[in-house]
Amino acid sequence: MKADTRLVTLLATGLLIYLFSGCVVSPRPVVVRPAPPAPRVEVIPRKPSPRHVWVPGEHRWRKSHYVWVPGHYRRVR
């Protein structure tokens, strides 16, 4: 009788460990990027047409550093 109680306790403990093991979640890595450099001064060229707007340049993060993407005109719809 004592062996049966131990077996039931052991099986119940094993079942609880198995069920609660799915609740363990490893934390996601935190990626911290440095602040982008100051924006560059751009000389804005003449508009191609009145239907175009200037989109200023910006620094974009590429793999491990910032890359300057120059400004351009975009046609308004």
C-alpha positions as a Markdown table, in Angstrom:
| # | Residue | x | y | z |
|---|---|---|---|---|
| 1 | Met | 0.0 | 0.0 | 0.0 |
| 2 | Lys | 2.8 | 2.4 | 0.9 |
| 3 | Ala | 4.5 | 1.6 | -2.5 |
| 4 | Asp | 1.3 | 2.4 | -4.3 |
| 5 | Thr | 1.1 | 5.8 | -2.6 |
| 6 | Arg | 4.7 | 6.6 | -3.5 |
| 7 | Leu | 4.2 | 5.6 | -7.1 |
| 8 | Val | 1.1 | 7.8 | -7.4 |
| 9 | Thr | 2.9 | 10.7 | -5.8 |
| 10 | Leu | 5.9 | 10.2 | -8.1 |
| 11 | Leu | 3.7 | 10.0 | -11.2 |
| 12 | Ala | 1.7 | 13.1 | -10.1 |
| 13 | Thr | 4.9 | 15.0 | -9.5 |
| 14 | Gly | 6.3 | 14.0 | -12.8 |
| 15 | Leu | 3.1 | 15.0 | -14.6 |
| 16 | Leu | 3.1 | 18.4 | -12.9 |
| 17 | Ile | 6.7 | 19.0 | -13.8 |
| 18 | Tyr | 6.0 | 18.0 | -17.4 |
| 19 | Leu | 2.9 | 20.3 | -17.6 |
| 20 | Phe | 4.6 | 23.3 | -16.0 |
| 21 | Ser | 7.8 | 23.0 | -18.0 |
| 22 | Gly | 6.1 | 24.6 | -21.0 |
| 23 | Cys | 5.6 | 27.8 | -18.9 |
| 24 | Val | 9.3 | 28.5 | -18.8 |
| 25 | Val | 10.2 | 31.1 | -21.4 |
| 26 | Ser | 13.7 | 32.4 | -22.0 |
| 27 | Pro | 14.0 | 36.2 | -22.3 |
| 28 | Arg | 14.4 | 37.7 | -25.7 |
| 29 | Pro | 17.8 | 39.4 | -26.4 |
| 30 | Val | 17.7 | 43.1 | -26.2 |
| 31 | Val | 19.4 | 44.9 | -29.1 |
| 32 | Val | 20.4 | 48.5 | -28.3 |
| 33 | Arg | 21.5 | 50.6 | -31.3 |
| 34 | Pro | 23.5 | 53.8 | -30.9 |
| 35 | Ala | 21.7 | 57.1 | -31.7 |
| 36 | Pro | 21.9 | 58.1 | -35.3 |
| 37 | Pro | 24.4 | 60.8 | -36.3 |
| 38 | Ala | 23.1 | 64.3 | -36.9 |
| 39 | Pro | 21.2 | 64.8 | -40.2 |
| 40 | Arg | 23.3 | 66.1 | -43.0 |
| 41 | Val | 22.7 | 69.5 | -44.6 |
| 42 | Glu | 21.3 | 68.9 | -48.1 |
| 43 | Val | 21.0 | 71.3 | -51.0 |
| 44 | Ile | 17.5 | 70.8 | -52.3 |
| 45 | Pro | 17.4 | 70.8 | -56.1 |
| 46 | Arg | 14.7 | 72.5 | -58.1 |
| 47 | Lys | 11.3 | 70.7 | -58.2 |
| 48 | Pro | 10.8 | 68.6 | -61.3 |
| 49 | Ser | 7.1 | 69.6 | -61.3 |
| 50 | Pro | 4.6 | 71.2 | -58.9 |
| 51 | Arg | 3.3 | 67.6 | -58.2 |
| 52 | His | 6.5 | 66.6 | -56.5 |
| 53 | Val | 7.4 | 66.9 | -52.8 |
| 54 | Trp | 10.8 | 66.7 | -51.2 |
| 55 | Val | 11.5 | 63.7 | -49.0 |
| 56 | Pro | 14.5 | 64.6 | -46.7 |
| 57 | Gly | 17.4 | 62.3 | -46.3 |
| 58 | Glu | 17.9 | 60.1 | -43.3 |
| 59 | His | 20.2 | 57.8 | -41.6 |
| 60 | Arg | 19.1 | 54.1 | -41.8 |
| 61 | Trp | 20.4 | 51.2 | -39.7 |
| 62 | Arg | 22.1 | 48.6 | -41.9 |
| 63 | Lys | 23.5 | 45.5 | -40.1 |
| 64 | Ser | 25.8 | 47.2 | -37.7 |
| 65 | His | 26.0 | 50.9 | -38.6 |
| 66 | Tyr | 24.0 | 53.8 | -39.9 |
| 67 | Val | 24.1 | 54.6 | -43.7 |
| 68 | Trp | 23.0 | 58.0 | -45.1 |
| 69 | Val | 20.1 | 57.8 | -47.6 |
| 70 | Pro | 20.0 | 61.1 | -49.5 |
| 71 | Gly | 16.8 | 63.0 | -49.9 |
| 72 | His | 14.8 | 62.8 | -53.1 |
| 73 | Tyr | 11.6 | 64.1 | -54.8 |
| 74 | Arg | 8.5 | 62.0 | -54.8 |
| 75 | Arg | 5.5 | 62.5 | -57.0 |
| 76 | Val | 2.3 | 63.2 | -55.1 |
| 77 | Arg | -0.7 | 61.1 | -56.2 |
